[in-house]
Structure formats: C-alpha cells, structure tokens
Amino acid sequence: MARLLGFRLIDQDIVTRAAVEAGVDKDVIADVEQRKSVLVRLIEGLGPAGMAAGYGIAPAAIHGHGQPATDELRGLIQSVIEETAAAGEAVIVAHAASLALAEHDDVLRVLVTASPHTRGRRLAAALGVSETEAARTVKQSDAGRADYIKRFYRINSELPTHYDLVINTDRLAPEHAAQLIAQAAGGLARSEESVG
C-alpha cells in the first residue's frame, strides 16, 4: 500500500522514536504497548480458579514497582504517531494510529479486516503452521488488540465508525484493497487542496 502511494511505511519506527525521545530501551516501549494490566495477567495465570483465587493477591504485586511511568510512555507513543502524521506521506501500521489521529481531518483512517477464519487460513499458509494454531494466534491477536485499544484509548469496543474506510478482504484480493485505499487517499488529498 505504501509503495503504491509512494509513502513511507511506518510500523516499529514509532516504538524506536518513542524510545529515543524517552531515553529508554525500545523493548520498554514495546512492553508498554503489549502489556496487559498486571492484575489481568495475574488472574489469567491463576487458571480455572480465576477470580476467586485473586482475592489473596497482595497490592504490591499489582503495582509494577520500578517500571517506567506507563501513562507517560503511552502519551509519548501517541505523540510520535501525531508527529509522523503531521510530517505527511506516511502509512502508519498498527499502534491504533487511527484512534490516535481521530481528530485529524487530513488523514485517511483505514481498517483492513477479514473474518477470523480467513485470517487464520492466510496466517497458516504464510507461517506454515496448522490452521488450529493459526486460529489460536488470530484469537490471541484480536484479544490483544481489544486490550490495547481499551488501555490506550479507553474504548471498550472498536467500531467501524472509528474509521473512514473499512475493507473486508474475505472476497476482495489484497491488491484490490490497496487500490481502493489509494483511490480514497487521492480523493482526500484533492478535497484538502480544494479546501486550502
């Protein structure tokens, strides 16, 4: 997609830039993005006993002592996303950039999706793993994305209205999806020029 538009593709660059600006290792920033709350991890790790066993957890175990200020690092990630968008001509992948840029009129927020079955089948083919393993990975990825959106943006449920364009690739080939996105981006650029 980025190649088709002649734009930069930005993914892990967000994490790297945020780490440089914070003066921390990029693994610290990546961990903030991927980290479920300590309480959720503890309860999940308790197995079938789940929440009932969670009542014995000491408060010190919940507060990640010695960790960088998570809210500050999250704010830094969002700031880097906004700076990248302001520089223009970039396709920002991941980091829920569409939500970080929700108030910006000069960006095209796109969700490319497919059913869990289709994504699992594609992942199995791409990685050479079983469809069962791929389905489990898709499920974990979806749960991680939902957790990320909730933690970073306090959004309980991702909606199509969080995006300007939603493309389901169950039947639409990826190259056709890319063409639709490029066409929409071109339309947005033309409308911005006519306004300015």
N, C-alpha and C positions, 0 to 999 in steps of 0.2 A: 504494500500500500504506500509506504513512504517513498519507495523507489518510483512508483507510478506518478506521484505528485512532485518528485524532486525535492522532498523534505528530508530532514534528519529524523532518524528513528531513535527515540529516547525511551529507555527502559531502566536498566540498572544504573544509568548515568545519574538518575535522580538520587539514588542511595549514595553514590560516590560523592556527588556535590554536597549533599546534606552532611555527610561525614566530615568532609573537608571544612565546611563552614562551622561545624560544631567542634572541630578539633578532636574527633573520636574516630575509632576504627570503623570502617564501613559495616563490619559484622554487627556492631552495636546498633546501628540504624536499621539494618535488615532485621535484627531480632525484635526491635520495637514494632516493626510492621507485621511480623509473623506471630508475635507473642499473643497468646490468649491471656486473659487475666489469670493471675496466679491462682485465684480461688477456683475458677472454672477448670484449670488444669488439675488441681488437687482433687476436686470432686470426680472428674473423669477418671483419674488414676485410681480411685477407690474401688472401681469395678462395680459389681452388682449391688453392693451395699449403698453406693451412690450417696445421695444427700444425707441419709440417716447417719452415716458414719462421719459426715463432715462436721458434725457439731463439736467434735473433740479437737478441731484444728486450733492451734494457738495463734493469736493475732500476729505475732512476729513472723510466722510462716507465710502470711498473706502479703506483707508489705515489701517485698523485694529490696531489702537493705543493700546499700552500696551500688544500686543501679542508677544510671543517669535519669534525670527528670523526664519521664516518658512524655508528658504533655508538651514540654519544650521541644523534644525531638520530633514529635508529630507535627507541631507547628512549623518546624524547620522544613520537614518534608513537603508540607503544603506550600510553604513559601517558595521552595525551589521549583515546584510544579508551576506556580504562578509566574515566576521569573522566566522559566523556559517557554511558557506560552506567550509571554509578552515579547520575547525575542523573535517569535514568529517562525513560520516554515518548519514546523516540527509535528511529528506524530508521537504522542505520548502514550505508551502502552502501560497498562497496569497502574498501581498505586491509587486506584479510584480517582484518576485525574479528572474525569467528567464531573464528579461531585465537587472536587476542589475548585473547579472552574465554572461552577453553576451560575455565578453572577456575571460571567463574561459574555458579552454579545458577539465577540469576534472570534469565537471558537466553535467548531462543529463537534458536538459530543455524540459519539457513536458507540453502540453496543452491538457487537457481532456475537451471535449465540447459535445454539442448536440444542436439540433435545439431549438429555443425558445419554441416551442410547447411542445416538450419532457421535457425540463427543467421545464416548467410551470406545466405540469401534475405531474411530480415527486415531485415538491415543494408542490403542492396542497395536494397530498397524505401524504407527510411527516408531514406537518403542520396542516392538517385537515381544510384547507381553500378552498374557491371556486376557480375554475380554472381561473375565471376572475381576482380575487385578486392576485392569484399566477402569472398570466401573467403580471399584472401590476408591481409586485415585480421584476420579471425577467427583464422587460424593464428598470426599475429604476436601477437595479444592473448593467446591461450592460452599461447604460449611466454613472454610477458612475465609472465603470472600465475604460471606454474610457477617462473620465475626469482625472482620476488618472494617467493613462499612459501618457496622454498629459502633465499634470503638472509636474510629476516627471521625465519623460524621454524625453519630447518634441517630442513624436511620435504621429503623427496625426491619424494613422491607424494601428492597430495591424495586423500583417501578419503571415501566417503560417511559414515563414522563420525566424521568431524570436524564433522558437523552433526547437529542434532536432527531436521531435516526436509529432505528433498531432493525437489524437484518438477521433473519433466521436462515442459517445455511444448511438446514436439513435437506433441502432440494436445490438450493442455489449454490453453484460452484464458487469456491473462494475467489477465483479471478473475476467472476461476475460481481461478487460482493464488492471487491476492490474498485471495480469500475463505477458502481453506484456511489460509493463513498467519494471517489474522485469527482464525479459529476456534482454531487451535493456540495463538496468543498469549493468547487469552482463557482457554483451558484451563490454560495455565501460570500465569497470574495467579490463577486460582481455586485451583490447588493450592498456590501460595505463600501465599495467605491462610489456607488450612486448616492449613498447617504453622506459620505465625506466630501 
